[in-house]
Amino acid sequence: MKKVQFFLILAVLIFCFFLNILGLLKLVPIFITAPLLFVALITFISFLNNRNRFKGF
């Protein structure tokens, strides 16, 4: 299940990155694509950070 979540979050991150590239080309508004990329990056980093956390005895 963790691998499925990892690849799903990674796919969303890649999609948001390409959407942001389209925003830089002025095909999509950049004020919509930039927050999407930011949220995807924060989600990916928090997922990587919480994987190996010690939960106590």
mmCIF file of the N, C-alpha and C atoms, coordinates in Angstrom:
data_MODEL
# 
_entry.id   MODEL 
# 
loop_
_atom_site.group_PDB 
_atom_site.id 
_atom_site.type_symbol 
_atom_site.label_atom_id 
_atom_site.label_alt_id 
_atom_site.label_comp_id 
_atom_site.label_asym_id 
_atom_site.label_entity_id 
_atom_site.label_seq_id 
_atom_site.pdbx_PDB_ins_code 
_atom_site.Cartn_x 
_atom_site.Cartn_y 
_atom_site.Cartn_z 
_atom_site.occupancy 
_atom_site.B_iso_or_equiv 
_atom_site.pdbx_formal_charge 
_atom_site.auth_seq_id 
_atom_site.auth_comp_id 
_atom_site.auth_asym_id 
_atom_site.auth_atom_id 
_atom_site.pdbx_PDB_model_num 
ATOM 1   N N  . MET A 1 1  ? 0.823  -1.199 0.000   1.00 0.00 ? 1  MET A N  1 
ATOM 2   C CA . MET A 1 1  ? 0.000  0.000  0.000   1.00 0.00 ? 1  MET A CA 1 
ATOM 3   C C  . MET A 1 1  ? 0.859  1.252  0.000   1.00 0.00 ? 1  MET A C  1 
ATOM 4   N N  . LYS A 1 2  ? 1.980  1.205  0.726   1.00 0.00 ? 2  LYS A N  1 
ATOM 5   C CA . LYS A 1 2  ? 2.860  2.373  0.779   1.00 0.00 ? 2  LYS A CA 1 
ATOM 6   C C  . LYS A 1 2  ? 3.481  2.652  -0.588  1.00 0.00 ? 2  LYS A C  1 
ATOM 7   N N  . LYS A 1 3  ? 3.800  1.593  -1.342  1.00 0.00 ? 3  LYS A N  1 
ATOM 8   C CA . LYS A 1 3  ? 4.393  1.805  -2.660  1.00 0.00 ? 3  LYS A CA 1 
ATOM 9   C C  . LYS A 1 3  ? 3.378  2.398  -3.629  1.00 0.00 ? 3  LYS A C  1 
ATOM 10  N N  . VAL A 1 4  ? 2.128  2.005  -3.485  1.00 0.00 ? 4  VAL A N  1 
ATOM 11  C CA . VAL A 1 4  ? 1.078  2.552  -4.343  1.00 0.00 ? 4  VAL A CA 1 
ATOM 12  C C  . VAL A 1 4  ? 0.909  4.043  -4.057  1.00 0.00 ? 4  VAL A C  1 
ATOM 13  N N  . GLN A 1 5  ? 0.896  4.408  -2.772  1.00 0.00 ? 5  GLN A N  1 
ATOM 14  C CA . GLN A 1 5  ? 0.788  5.818  -2.403  1.00 0.00 ? 5  GLN A CA 1 
ATOM 15  C C  . GLN A 1 5  ? 1.984  6.604  -2.916  1.00 0.00 ? 5  GLN A C  1 
ATOM 16  N N  . PHE A 1 6  ? 3.186  6.032  -2.801  1.00 0.00 ? 6  PHE A N  1 
ATOM 17  C CA . PHE A 1 6  ? 4.392  6.708  -3.265  1.00 0.00 ? 6  PHE A CA 1 
ATOM 18  C C  . PHE A 1 6  ? 4.319  6.998  -4.754  1.00 0.00 ? 6  PHE A C  1 
ATOM 19  N N  . PHE A 1 7  ? 3.947  6.002  -5.546  1.00 0.00 ? 7  PHE A N  1 
ATOM 20  C CA . PHE A 1 7  ? 3.893  6.199  -6.993  1.00 0.00 ? 7  PHE A CA 1 
ATOM 21  C C  . PHE A 1 7  ? 2.743  7.119  -7.399  1.00 0.00 ? 7  PHE A C  1 
ATOM 22  N N  . LEU A 1 8  ? 1.657  7.091  -6.657  1.00 0.00 ? 8  LEU A N  1 
ATOM 23  C CA . LEU A 1 8  ? 0.548  7.991  -6.933  1.00 0.00 ? 8  LEU A CA 1 
ATOM 24  C C  . LEU A 1 8  ? 0.938  9.442  -6.655  1.00 0.00 ? 8  LEU A C  1 
ATOM 25  N N  . ILE A 1 9  ? 1.590  9.676  -5.527  1.00 0.00 ? 9  ILE A N  1 
ATOM 26  C CA . ILE A 1 9  ? 2.039  11.031 -5.199  1.00 0.00 ? 9  ILE A CA 1 
ATOM 27  C C  . ILE A 1 9  ? 3.101  11.488 -6.194  1.00 0.00 ? 9  ILE A C  1 
ATOM 28  N N  . LEU A 1 10 ? 3.990  10.588 -6.594  1.00 0.00 ? 10 LEU A N  1 
ATOM 29  C CA . LEU A 1 10 ? 5.013  10.930 -7.577  1.00 0.00 ? 10 LEU A CA 1 
ATOM 30  C C  . LEU A 1 10 ? 4.387  11.258 -8.933  1.00 0.00 ? 10 LEU A C  1 
ATOM 31  N N  . ALA A 1 11 ? 3.360  10.528 -9.323  1.00 0.00 ? 11 ALA A N  1 
ATOM 32  C CA . ALA A 1 11 ? 2.671  10.804 -10.585 1.00 0.00 ? 11 ALA A CA 1 
ATOM 33  C C  . ALA A 1 11 ? 1.973  12.158 -10.547 1.00 0.00 ? 11 ALA A C  1 
ATOM 34  N N  . VAL A 1 12 ? 1.357  12.489 -9.414  1.00 0.00 ? 12 VAL A N  1 
ATOM 35  C CA . VAL A 1 12 ? 0.714  13.795 -9.270  1.00 0.00 ? 12 VAL A CA 1 
ATOM 36  C C  . VAL A 1 12 ? 1.758  14.907 -9.318  1.00 0.00 ? 12 VAL A C  1 
ATOM 37  N N  . LEU A 1 13 ? 2.914  14.679 -8.705  1.00 0.00 ? 13 LEU A N  1 
ATOM 38  C CA . LEU A 1 13 ? 3.991  15.669 -8.731  1.00 0.00 ? 13 LEU A CA 1 
ATOM 39  C C  . LEU A 1 13 ? 4.489  15.907 -10.154 1.00 0.00 ? 13 LEU A C  1 
ATOM 40  N N  . ILE A 1 14 ? 4.675  14.858 -10.917 1.00 0.00 ? 14 ILE A N  1 
ATOM 41  C CA . ILE A 1 14 ? 5.135  14.995 -12.302 1.00 0.00 ? 14 ILE A CA 1 
ATOM 42  C C  . ILE A 1 14 ? 4.078  15.686 -13.157 1.00 0.00 ? 14 ILE A C  1 
ATOM 43  N N  . PHE A 1 15 ? 2.804  15.336 -12.943 1.00 0.00 ? 15 PHE A N  1 
ATOM 44  C CA . PHE A 1 15 ? 1.725  15.989 -13.674 1.00 0.00 ? 15 PHE A CA 1 
ATOM 45  C C  . PHE A 1 15 ? 1.680  17.485 -13.364 1.00 0.00 ? 15 PHE A C  1 
ATOM 46  N N  . CYS A 1 16 ? 1.820  17.842 -12.092 1.00 0.00 ? 16 CYS A N  1 
ATOM 47  C CA . CYS A 1 16 ? 1.796  19.258 -11.714 1.00 0.00 ? 16 CYS A CA 1 
ATOM 48  C C  . CYS A 1 16 ? 3.008  19.996 -12.266 1.00 0.00 ? 16 CYS A C  1 
ATOM 49  N N  . PHE A 1 17 ? 4.143  19.307 -12.359 1.00 0.00 ? 17 PHE A N  1 
ATOM 50  C CA . PHE A 1 17 ? 5.329  19.935 -12.935 1.00 0.00 ? 17 PHE A CA 1 
ATOM 51  C C  . PHE A 1 17 ? 5.100  20.274 -14.408 1.00 0.00 ? 17 PHE A C  1 
ATOM 52  N N  . PHE A 1 18 ? 4.565  19.327 -15.167 1.00 0.00 ? 18 PHE A N  1 
ATOM 53  C CA . PHE A 1 18 ? 4.301  19.600 -16.580 1.00 0.00 ? 18 PHE A CA 1 
ATOM 54  C C  . PHE A 1 18 ? 3.190  20.626 -16.769 1.00 0.00 ? 18 PHE A C  1 
ATOM 55  N N  . LEU A 1 19 ? 2.232  20.630 -15.868 1.00 0.00 ? 19 LEU A N  1 
ATOM 56  C CA . LEU A 1 19 ? 1.197  21.649 -15.907 1.00 0.00 ? 19 LEU A CA 1 
ATOM 57  C C  . LEU A 1 19 ? 1.797  23.027 -15.633 1.00 0.00 ? 19 LEU A C  1 
ATOM 58  N N  . ASN A 1 20 ? 2.777  23.085 -14.741 1.00 0.00 ? 20 ASN A N  1 
ATOM 59  C CA . ASN A 1 20 ? 3.453  24.347 -14.460 1.00 0.00 ? 20 ASN A CA 1 
ATOM 60  C C  . ASN A 1 20 ? 4.289  24.795 -15.665 1.00 0.00 ? 20 ASN A C  1 
ATOM 61  N N  . ILE A 1 21 ? 4.886  23.865 -16.382 1.00 0.00 ? 21 ILE A N  1 
ATOM 62  C CA . ILE A 1 21 ? 5.609  24.216 -17.611 1.00 0.00 ? 21 ILE A CA 1 
ATOM 63  C C  . ILE A 1 21 ? 4.644  24.836 -18.621 1.00 0.00 ? 21 ILE A C  1 
ATOM 64  N N  . LEU A 1 22 ? 3.438  24.273 -18.723 1.00 0.00 ? 22 LEU A N  1 
ATOM 65  C CA . LEU A 1 22 ? 2.429  24.868 -19.599 1.00 0.00 ? 22 LEU A CA 1 
ATOM 66  C C  . LEU A 1 22 ? 2.021  26.251 -19.113 1.00 0.00 ? 22 LEU A C  1 
ATOM 67  N N  . GLY A 1 23 ? 2.049  26.445 -17.805 1.00 0.00 ? 23 GLY A N  1 
ATOM 68  C CA . GLY A 1 23 ? 1.770  27.763 -17.252 1.00 0.00 ? 23 GLY A CA 1 
ATOM 69  C C  . GLY A 1 23 ? 2.849  28.767 -17.596 1.00 0.00 ? 23 GLY A C  1 
ATOM 70  N N  . LEU A 1 24 ? 4.088  28.313 -17.606 1.00 0.00 ? 24 LEU A N  1 
ATOM 71  C CA . LEU A 1 24 ? 5.184  29.205 -17.990 1.00 0.00 ? 24 LEU A CA 1 
ATOM 72  C C  . LEU A 1 24 ? 5.120  29.558 -19.472 1.00 0.00 ? 24 LEU A C  1 
ATOM 73  N N  . LEU A 1 25 ? 4.530  28.687 -20.275 1.00 0.00 ? 25 LEU A N  1 
ATOM 74  C CA . LEU A 1 25 ? 4.334  28.968 -21.696 1.00 0.00 ? 25 LEU A CA 1 
ATOM 75  C C  . LEU A 1 25 ? 3.070  29.789 -21.955 1.00 0.00 ? 25 LEU A C  1 
ATOM 76  N N  . LYS A 1 26 ? 2.371  30.137 -20.870 1.00 0.00 ? 26 LYS A N  1 
ATOM 77  C CA . LYS A 1 26 ? 1.149  30.945 -20.903 1.00 0.00 ? 26 LYS A CA 1 
ATOM 78  C C  . LYS A 1 26 ? -0.005 30.246 -21.620 1.00 0.00 ? 26 LYS A C  1 
ATOM 79  N N  . LEU A 1 27 ? -0.028 28.925 -21.530 1.00 0.00 ? 27 LEU A N  1 
ATOM 80  C CA . LEU A 1 27 ? -1.158 28.164 -22.053 1.00 0.00 ? 27 LEU A CA 1 
ATOM 81  C C  . LEU A 1 27 ? -2.206 27.922 -20.973 1.00 0.00 ? 27 LEU A C  1 
ATOM 82  N N  . VAL A 1 28 ? -1.754 27.930 -19.717 1.00 0.00 ? 28 VAL A N  1 
ATOM 83  C CA . VAL A 1 28 ? -2.607 27.759 -18.541 1.00 0.00 ? 28 VAL A CA 1 
ATOM 84  C C  . VAL A 1 28 ? -2.216 28.878 -17.579 1.00 0.00 ? 28 VAL A C  1 
ATOM 85  N N  . PRO A 1 29 ? -3.141 29.461 -16.837 1.00 0.00 ? 29 PRO A N  1 
ATOM 86  C CA . PRO A 1 29 ? -2.769 30.534 -15.908 1.00 0.00 ? 29 PRO A CA 1 
ATOM 87  C C  . PRO A 1 29 ? -1.780 30.056 -14.840 1.00 0.00 ? 29 PRO A C  1 
ATOM 88  N N  . ILE A 1 30 ? -0.710 30.813 -14.667 1.00 0.00 ? 30 ILE A N  1 
ATOM 89  C CA . ILE A 1 30 ? 0.355  30.425 -13.735 1.00 0.00 ? 30 ILE A CA 1 
ATOM 90  C C  . ILE A 1 30 ? -0.104 30.506 -12.286 1.00 0.00 ? 30 ILE A C  1 
ATOM 91  N N  . PHE A 1 31 ? -1.073 31.379 -11.977 1.00 0.00 ? 31 PHE A N  1 
ATOM 92  C CA . PHE A 1 31 ? -1.538 31.478 -10.595 1.00 0.00 ? 31 PHE A CA 1 
ATOM 93  C C  . PHE A 1 31 ? -2.391 30.289 -10.178 1.00 0.00 ? 31 PHE A C  1 
ATOM 94  N N  . ILE A 1 32 ? -2.751 29.437 -11.130 1.00 0.00 ? 32 ILE A N  1 
ATOM 95  C CA . ILE A 1 32 ? -3.425 28.178 -10.803 1.00 0.00 ? 32 ILE A CA 1 
ATOM 96  C C  . ILE A 1 32 ? -2.403 27.047 -10.688 1.00 0.00 ? 32 ILE A C  1 
ATOM 97  N N  . THR A 1 33 ? -1.421 27.032 -11.570 1.00 0.00 ? 33 THR A N  1 
ATOM 98  C CA . THR A 1 33 ? -0.481 25.916 -11.606 1.00 0.00 ? 33 THR A CA 1 
ATOM 99  C C  . THR A 1 33 ? 0.573  25.986 -10.510 1.00 0.00 ? 33 THR A C  1 
ATOM 100 N N  . ALA A 1 34 ? 0.996  27.175 -10.120 1.00 0.00 ? 34 ALA A N  1 
ATOM 101 C CA . ALA A 1 34 ? 2.037  27.296 -9.103  1.00 0.00 ? 34 ALA A CA 1 
ATOM 102 C C  . ALA A 1 34 ? 1.584  26.764 -7.740  1.00 0.00 ? 34 ALA A C  1 
ATOM 103 N N  . PRO A 1 35 ? 0.388  27.110 -7.250  1.00 0.00 ? 35 PRO A N  1 
ATOM 104 C CA . PRO A 1 35 ? -0.030 26.512 -5.974  1.00 0.00 ? 35 PRO A CA 1 
ATOM 105 C C  . PRO A 1 35 ? -0.228 24.997 -6.042  1.00 0.00 ? 35 PRO A C  1 
ATOM 106 N N  . LEU A 1 36 ? -0.661 24.493 -7.197  1.00 0.00 ? 36 LEU A N  1 
ATOM 107 C CA . LEU A 1 36 ? -0.805 23.041 -7.337  1.00 0.00 ? 36 LEU A CA 1 
ATOM 108 C C  . LEU A 1 36 ? 0.539  22.343 -7.212  1.00 0.00 ? 36 LEU A C  1 
ATOM 109 N N  . LEU A 1 37 ? 1.561  22.908 -7.859  1.00 0.00 ? 37 LEU A N  1 
ATOM 110 C CA . LEU A 1 37 ? 2.899  22.333 -7.759  1.00 0.00 ? 37 LEU A CA 1 
ATOM 111 C C  . LEU A 1 37 ? 3.424  22.434 -6.334  1.00 0.00 ? 37 LEU A C  1 
ATOM 112 N N  . PHE A 1 38 ? 3.164  23.540 -5.663  1.00 0.00 ? 38 PHE A N  1 
ATOM 113 C CA . PHE A 1 38 ? 3.606  23.717 -4.284  1.00 0.00 ? 38 PHE A CA 1 
ATOM 114 C C  . PHE A 1 38 ? 2.960  22.687 -3.360  1.00 0.00 ? 38 PHE A C  1 
ATOM 115 N N  . VAL A 1 39 ? 1.667  22.467 -3.505  1.00 0.00 ? 39 VAL A N  1 
ATOM 116 C CA . VAL A 1 39 ? 0.970  21.487 -2.664  1.00 0.00 ? 39 VAL A CA 1 
ATOM 117 C C  . VAL A 1 39 ? 1.469  20.076 -2.953  1.00 0.00 ? 39 VAL A C  1 
ATOM 118 N N  . ALA A 1 40 ? 1.741  19.779 -4.208  1.00 0.00 ? 40 ALA A N  1 
ATOM 119 C CA . ALA A 1 40 ? 2.256  18.459 -4.568  1.00 0.00 ? 40 ALA A CA 1 
ATOM 120 C C  . ALA A 1 40 ? 3.651  18.245 -3.981  1.00 0.00 ? 40 ALA A C  1 
ATOM 121 N N  . LEU A 1 41 ? 4.487  19.265 -4.019  1.00 0.00 ? 41 LEU A N  1 
ATOM 122 C CA . LEU A 1 41 ? 5.830  19.145 -3.433  1.00 0.00 ? 41 LEU A CA 1 
ATOM 123 C C  . LEU A 1 41 ? 5.771  18.967 -1.925  1.00 0.00 ? 41 LEU A C  1 
ATOM 124 N N  . ILE A 1 42 ? 4.933  19.741 -1.247  1.00 0.00 ? 42 ILE A N  1 
ATOM 125 C CA . ILE A 1 42 ? 4.806  19.616 0.208   1.00 0.00 ? 42 ILE A CA 1 
ATOM 126 C C  . ILE A 1 42 ? 4.281  18.233 0.585   1.00 0.00 ? 42 ILE A C  1 
ATOM 127 N N  . THR A 1 43 ? 3.321  17.723 -0.162  1.00 0.00 ? 43 THR A N  1 
ATOM 128 C CA . THR A 1 43 ? 2.784  16.390 0.103   1.00 0.00 ? 43 THR A CA 1 
ATOM 129 C C  . THR A 1 43 ? 3.845  15.320 -0.094  1.00 0.00 ? 43 THR A C  1 
ATOM 130 N N  . PHE A 1 44 ? 4.620  15.427 -1.147  1.00 0.00 ? 44 PHE A N  1 
ATOM 131 C CA . PHE A 1 44 ? 5.669  14.447 -1.433  1.00 0.00 ? 44 PHE A CA 1 
ATOM 132 C C  . PHE A 1 44 ? 6.749  14.471 -0.355  1.00 0.00 ? 44 PHE A C  1 
ATOM 133 N N  . ILE A 1 45 ? 7.177  15.653 0.047   1.00 0.00 ? 45 ILE A N  1 
ATOM 134 C CA . ILE A 1 45 ? 8.223  15.761 1.063   1.00 0.00 ? 45 ILE A CA 1 
ATOM 135 C C  . ILE A 1 45 ? 7.726  15.262 2.414   1.00 0.00 ? 45 ILE A C  1 
ATOM 136 N N  . SER A 1 46 ? 6.491  15.596 2.773   1.00 0.00 ? 46 SER A N  1 
ATOM 137 C CA . SER A 1 46 ? 5.964  15.113 4.057   1.00 0.00 ? 46 SER A CA 1 
ATOM 138 C C  . SER A 1 46 ? 5.774  13.596 4.047   1.00 0.00 ? 46 SER A C  1 
ATOM 139 N N  . PHE A 1 47 ? 5.401  13.036 2.900   1.00 0.00 ? 47 PHE A N  1 
ATOM 140 C CA . PHE A 1 47 ? 5.268  11.583 2.805   1.00 0.00 ? 47 PHE A CA 1 
ATOM 141 C C  . PHE A 1 47 ? 6.626  10.912 2.985   1.00 0.00 ? 47 PHE A C  1 
ATOM 142 N N  . LEU A 1 48 ? 7.667  11.451 2.367   1.00 0.00 ? 48 LEU A N  1 
ATOM 143 C CA . LEU A 1 48 ? 9.008  10.876 2.512   1.00 0.00 ? 48 LEU A CA 1 
ATOM 144 C C  . LEU A 1 48 ? 9.539  11.041 3.935   1.00 0.00 ? 48 LEU A C  1 
ATOM 145 N N  . ASN A 1 49 ? 9.159  12.119 4.589   1.00 0.00 ? 49 ASN A N  1 
ATOM 146 C CA . ASN A 1 49 ? 9.666  12.395 5.928   1.00 0.00 ? 49 ASN A CA 1 
ATOM 147 C C  . ASN A 1 49 ? 9.011  11.507 6.978   1.00 0.00 ? 49 ASN A C  1 
ATOM 148 N N  . ASN A 1 50 ? 7.765  11.109 6.800   1.00 0.00 ? 50 ASN A N  1 
ATOM 149 C CA . ASN A 1 50 ? 7.039  10.355 7.816   1.00 0.00 ? 50 ASN A CA 1 
ATOM 150 C C  . ASN A 1 50 ? 7.129  8.846  7.648   1.00 0.00 ? 50 ASN A C  1 
ATOM 151 N N  . ARG A 1 51 ? 7.841  8.354  6.668   1.00 0.00 ? 51 ARG A N  1 
ATOM 152 C CA . ARG A 1 51 ? 7.865  6.911  6.430   1.00 0.00 ? 51 ARG A CA 1 
ATOM 153 C C  . ARG A 1 51 ? 8.571  6.142  7.535   1.00 0.00 ? 51 ARG A C  1 
ATOM 154 N N  . ASN A 1 52 ? 9.747  6.592  7.951   1.00 0.00 ? 52 ASN A N  1 
ATOM 155 C CA . ASN A 1 52 ? 10.573 5.825  8.879   1.00 0.00 ? 52 ASN A CA 1 
ATOM 156 C C  . ASN A 1 52 ? 10.618 6.451  10.264  1.00 0.00 ? 52 ASN A C  1 
ATOM 157 N N  . ARG A 1 53 ? 9.536  6.996  10.694  1.00 0.00 ? 53 ARG A N  1 
ATOM 158 C CA . ARG A 1 53 ? 9.499  7.652  11.994  1.00 0.00 ? 53 ARG A CA 1 
ATOM 159 C C  . ARG A 1 53 ? 9.286  6.612  13.098  1.00 0.00 ? 53 ARG A C  1 
ATOM 160 N N  . PHE A 1 54 ? 10.054 6.756  14.180  1.00 0.00 ? 54 PHE A N  1 
ATOM 161 C CA . PHE A 1 54 ? 9.931  5.860  15.324  1.00 0.00 ? 54 PHE A CA 1 
ATOM 162 C C  . PHE A 1 54 ? 8.664  6.199  16.089  1.00 0.00 ? 54 PHE A C  1 
ATOM 163 N N  . LYS A 1 55 ? 7.796  5.228  16.306  1.00 0.00 ? 55 LYS A N  1 
ATOM 164 C CA . LYS A 1 55 ? 6.512  5.486  16.927  1.00 0.00 ? 55 LYS A CA 1 
ATOM 165 C C  . LYS A 1 55 ? 6.498  5.159  18.426  1.00 0.00 ? 55 LYS A C  1 
ATOM 166 N N  . GLY A 1 56 ? 7.571  4.695  18.967  1.00 0.00 ? 56 GLY A N  1 
ATOM 167 C CA . GLY A 1 56 ? 7.645  4.413  20.404  1.00 0.00 ? 56 GLY A CA 1 
ATOM 168 C C  . GLY A 1 56 ? 7.447  2.947  20.725  1.00 0.00 ? 56 GLY A C  1 
ATOM 169 N N  . PHE A 1 57 ? 7.559  2.651  21.979  1.00 0.00 ? 57 PHE A N  1 
ATOM 170 C CA . PHE A 1 57 ? 7.465  1.269  22.440  1.00 0.00 ? 57 PHE A CA 1 
ATOM 171 C C  . PHE A 1 57 ? 6.069  0.900  22.819  1.00 0.00 ? 57 PHE A C  1 
# 
